[in-house]
Amino acid sequence: MSRSGSSTRGGYDAADFARQVETAVALSAQQTFPLLQMLLTRLSRDSDPSIADCVTLVYIAKCQSSLFLRREYGTVVQQVLNWLTGRNQRLHLLACQALHHAWLMEPEWPVAFLQVYPADATGERLWVDLPRAAPFARLPASVPPPPPHPPPHPDPATASPPPVPTATPPRFVPPLHQPRARLAQPRHTL
């Protein structure tokens, strides 16, 4: 342990690196990107990534989601998706958390996200059943089916008129609270 209470591995201080990332995130995505690349490389090579590095990646995903969204940083998403095909459970959870937080507010997610799910769901199920991976793993279930193709335009001469809508009878909706039956009998007084 170093004096600051953080662990060091081979001269690398995770707390010092996290402070550098925090400063870069406050400045811009361009300042953060080189640090993100270093972090991804370190996480990919380490069989037991430190909790500090994992938290730092999720922090970047939340604060600088553009690094995961924009095409010029496309290698970031692919590198993190590759972790889902490996055997390291911590990287599985980290990938799910980072991608979920980075893409949380986006209306459309990449097709690649939908491709990694069935690969694991029909295979060894290394991460799809993990509770902490659930926000990302639920994505395929929440994707609406594609809209149906419109029917071909009919020939106006042979087309039948559209059906007339019919009124539906009102539905009975039971009250939320049923009245309670009286349990006590009235007292007879003399």
C-alpha positions in Angstrom: 0.0 0.0 0.0 1.2 3.5 -0.7 1.0 6.3 1.7 -2.3 7.5 0.2 -3.8 4.2 1.0 -4.1 3.0 -2.7 -2.6 -0.1 -4.1 0.3 0.1 -6.5 1.3 -2.6 -9.0 4.6 -2.3 -10.7 4.9 1.4 -10.1 1.3 2.1 -11.1 -0.8 4.0 -8.6 -4.5 3.5 -9.3 -5.5 6.5 -7.1 -3.1 8.8 -8.9 -4.4 7.6 -12.3 -8.0 8.1 -11.1 -7.2 11.7 -10.2 -5.6 12.3 -13.7 -8.8 10.9 -15.2 -11.0 13.1 -13.1 -9.0 16.2 -14.2 -9.1 15.1 -17.9 -12.9 14.4 -17.8 -13.5 17.9 -16.4 -11.6 19.4 -19.4 -12.7 17.5 -22.5 -13.2 14.2 -24.3 -9.9 14.8 -26.2 -8.0 15.0 -22.9 -9.7 11.9 -21.6 -9.3 9.6 -24.6 -5.6 8.8 -24.3 -6.1 7.9 -20.6 -9.1 5.8 -21.6 -7.0 3.9 -24.1 -4.3 3.3 -21.4 -7.0 2.1 -19.0 -8.6 -0.3 -21.6 -5.2 -1.7 -22.4 -4.4 -2.3 -18.8 -7.8 -3.8 -18.1 -7.5 -6.2 -21.1 -4.1 -7.4 -20.0 -4.8 -7.8 -16.3 -6.3 -11.2 -15.2 -7.5 -9.6 -12.0 -8.2 -5.9 -12.7 -8.2 -3.6 -9.7 -11.5 -2.2 -8.3 -10.1 1.3 -8.8 -9.6 0.7 -12.5 -13.1 -0.7 -12.9 -14.6 2.2 -11.1 -12.5 4.6 -13.2 -13.9 3.1 -16.4 -17.5 3.3 -15.2 -16.8 7.0 -14.2 -15.6 7.8 -17.7 -18.6 6.0 -19.2 -21.0 8.1 -17.1 -19.2 11.5 -17.5 -17.7 11.2 -21.0 -20.2 9.0 -22.7 -19.2 10.6 -26.0 -16.0 8.5 -25.9 -18.3 5.4 -26.3 -20.8 6.9 -28.7 -18.8 8.8 -31.4 -17.5 6.9 -34.4 -13.9 8.4 -34.1 -13.7 6.5 -30.8 -15.2 3.3 -32.2 -12.4 1.0 -31.0 -13.5 1.7 -27.4 -16.9 0.0 -27.8 -15.4 -2.9 -29.7 -12.7 -3.5 -27.1 -15.2 -3.4 -24.3 -17.5 -5.8 -26.2 -14.6 -8.2 -26.6 -14.5 -8.6 -22.9 -18.0 -10.2 -23.0 -16.6 -13.1 -25.0 -13.8 -13.9 -22.5 -13.8 -15.9 -19.3 -13.1 -13.1 -16.8 -16.3 -12.4 -14.8 -15.1 -9.1 -13.5 -14.6 -7.9 -17.1 -18.0 -9.2 -18.0 -19.6 -7.1 -15.3 -17.4 -4.1 -16.1 -18.3 -4.2 -19.8 -22.0 -4.5 -19.0 -21.9 -1.6 -16.5 -19.7 0.7 -18.7 -21.8 0.1 -21.9 -25.1 0.5 -20.0 -24.1 3.8 -18.4 -22.5 5.2 -21.6 -25.5 4.4 -23.8 -28.2 4.9 -21.2 -29.8 8.0 -22.7 -29.4 7.0 -26.4 -32.5 5.9 -28.2 -30.7 3.5 -30.5 -28.0 1.1 -29.5 -25.6 -0.6 -31.9 -26.5 -3.9 -33.5 -23.3 -5.4 -32.0 -24.9 -5.1 -28.5 -27.7 -7.3 -29.7 -25.3 -9.8 -31.2 -23.3 -10.5 -28.0 -26.4 -11.3 -26.0 -27.6 -14.4 -28.0 -24.0 -15.6 -28.2 -23.8 -15.9 -24.4 -27.5 -16.7 -23.8 -27.3 -19.8 -26.1 -23.8 -20.7 -25.0 -22.2 -20.9 -21.6 -24.3 -18.1 -20.0 -21.2 -16.5 -18.5 -22.8 -13.1 -18.0 -26.4 -12.9 -19.1 -27.7 -14.3 -15.7 -25.5 -12.1 -13.5 -27.7 -9.7 -11.5 -25.3 -6.8 -11.8 -25.2 -7.3 -15.6 -29.0 -7.2 -15.8 -29.4 -3.6 -17.0 -27.3 -4.3 -20.0 -28.6 -7.9 -20.5 -32.2 -6.9 -20.5 -31.6 -4.8 -23.6 -32.6 -7.5 -26.1 -35.9 -8.1 -24.3 -36.7 -4.4 -24.4 -36.1 -3.8 -28.1 -39.4 -3.5 -29.8 -40.0 -5.6 -32.9 -39.5 -3.9 -36.2 -42.6 -2.2 -37.7 -44.5 -4.3 -40.2 -44.0 -3.5 -43.8 -46.9 -1.5 -45.3 -49.1 -3.6 -47.6 -48.6 -3.0 -51.3 -50.8 -0.3 -52.7 -54.0 -1.9 -54.0 -55.5 -1.2 -57.4 -58.1 1.6 -56.7 -60.5 -0.1 -59.1 -60.6 -3.4 -57.2 -59.9 -2.1 -53.7 -62.7 -2.5 -51.1 -63.6 0.4 -48.8 -61.9 0.5 -45.5 -63.8 -1.2 -42.7 -66.0 1.0 -40.5 -64.8 1.1 -37.0 -67.3 -0.3 -34.5 -67.8 1.0 -31.0 -66.6 -1.3 -28.2 -68.7 -1.7 -25.1 -67.3 -0.1 -22.0 -65.2 -2.3 -19.8 -66.1 -2.9 -16.2 -63.2 -1.9 -14.0 -63.6 -3.2 -10.4 -63.0 -0.7 -7.6 -59.6 -0.7 -6.0 -61.0 -1.3 -2.5 -63.8 -3.7 -1.9 -66.1 -2.6 0.9 -65.5 -4.7 4.0 -68.3 -6.8 5.4 -69.3 -6.0 8.9 -68.1 -8.6 11.3 -69.6 -7.4 14.5 -73.2 -8.0 15.2 -75.2 -5.1 16.6 -75.6 -5.2 20.3 -79.1 -5.7 21.8 -79.7 -3.6 24.8 -82.5 -4.0 27.3 
